[in-house]
Amino acid sequence: MSAPDPRLSINQATIKYADLETALRVTADAGVQSIGLWREPVHEVGLDTATRMLADSGLRFSSHCRGGFFTLPAGAEREEALADNRRAIDETAALAAAGAEGSTAVLVLVAGGLQPGSRDLIGARERVRDAIGELAPYAQSAGVTLAIEPLHPMFASDRCVVTTLGQALDIAADFDAAVVGAAVDTFHIWWDPQVLEQIARAGREGRIATYQVCDWQTPLPADVLLSRYYMGDGVIDFGSLTQAVVATGYDRDIEVEIFNADIWADDPATVVARTAASFTATVSPHLA
Amino acid sequence: MSAPDPRLSINQATIKYADLETALRVTADAGVQSIGLWREPVHEVGLDTATRMLADSGLRFSSHCRGGFFTLPAGAEREEALADNRRAIDETAALAAAGAEGSTAVLVLVAGGLQPGSRDLIGARERVRDAIGELAPYAQSAGVTLAIEPLHPMFASDRCVVTTLGQALDIAADFDAAVVGAAVDTFHIWWDPQVLEQIARAGREGRIATYQVCDWQTPLPADVLLSRYYMGDGVIDFGSLTQAVVATGYDRDIEVEIFNADIWADDPATVVARTAASFTATVSPHLA
């Protein structure tokens, strides 16, 4: 088997049940050069240990998942959410500093859904903007880029009121591009009639904080959160999307983040190998 | 119980298992003044009988569901789909003529999904435009308005490559507004950050062919096609959406179309009564 693409990064959620040690090991052993981490497995070992383990792995660090959950109304819960986001910013900075050269200090933000009983989508979106405004100075001083991630509209009510790349960019526009950008994830935005023009816009505005790939397939499983697949197993055209991202000059790592019960049940080393092969077949041909 | 709103129309899919005779009867008996029909129950009795039954019911006819399925490549199957759409146009004209005064000759179009094995979303969308171009003259001579219905993006791959109201209006823009418009269905577009401006645009361009309402709730059921609810049982803000539609001058019937296994299993007369009550509570307060 050929070596994995040097720009491939394994997002840890793809091998959800691997602890940090295992995730780092199987990723490095496969010849993959980069990894994106999640907060929970980092917390399991503690941040200091996690940064040492990451440094020892020789891997680059491509992003931290995740902050956000910004739709709470004013009050103690919201203040705690903002405090937790500041901790996530600190973690991101520490991990990026510990990763190999070329690591990026990117914290992915999932905005949050409507509060129970609320139908105020517009108000919830304003609270997202306000929360990012509160966090931006902290992120800037930590050297961290906040990546607003639009989620697929099927998650609009319960997970993320930000549903399109254009909307993420509209929110980001109030802030410095080095501090607030967007996550471009094929799974969430492939269906958007404006996707190619919004990717180009994101590039022009310097806002592509991370490019993430995985595939979409129907019928959707009973839990639609788990409806992600290896690239090539679904209907997404990784050619046009990747070319659009490359055309903006984006030259950093590309993460694969797959939520899928069958893939999670599989051996992590096998999953990393399949992910790398799938990336080589579908994404690599379109990289400059 | 107060009388149903005079602008309420029961889309027959809400009482899916009622045959045409039952659907007309329970709708009229409830004091509802209008109905939207589906092709299959009309075909069961034949168009001539269906038009007589509709005329005898005293109900207005608000729309016919549905044409479309336009993403087939050139060939016999596509030609047959177009021929079937011409038959649907004829049915729409006949039913609208048979309905009570104020009936509207509107045929709802669901574009169709990607063909098996295809990842060419852009090409599929072009075929939708081409197919509407082929049907428009026929619809015009029949006095029928084709309503392009954007479906929620969770259906983009398998049912409908048209995912936003803005995209539907972009396609419609090539044609006379009396002939090609859009279906504004709250369930499909409530999540769209551009929804209010696109409703306003649809009004300015004379393209609101039909306004349909039902609610969105999570978690989604295993079959996401059936994730529609009575208005008020979910998270959609019918105030802002209805006010936006009313502000355009739209003054015709408003259909309720609910796909929901529990509601389908219920007694049709009960469903019509609950639909009317739900409409009165959530939509009526926002009508001029």
Interface residues (C-beta under 8 A of the other chain):
Chain A: L114 S118 R119 D120 L121 I122 R125 H152 P153 M154 A156 S157 D158 T163 T164 G166 Q167 D170 W190 W191 D192 P193 Q194 W216 Q217 T218 P219 L220 A222 V224 G234 V235 I236 D237 S240
Chain B: L114 S118 R119 D120 L121 I122 R125 H152 P153 M154 A156 S157 D158 T163 T164 G166 Q167 D170 W190 W191 D192 P193 Q194 W216 Q217 T218 P219 L220 A222 D223 V224 G234 V235 I236 D237 S240
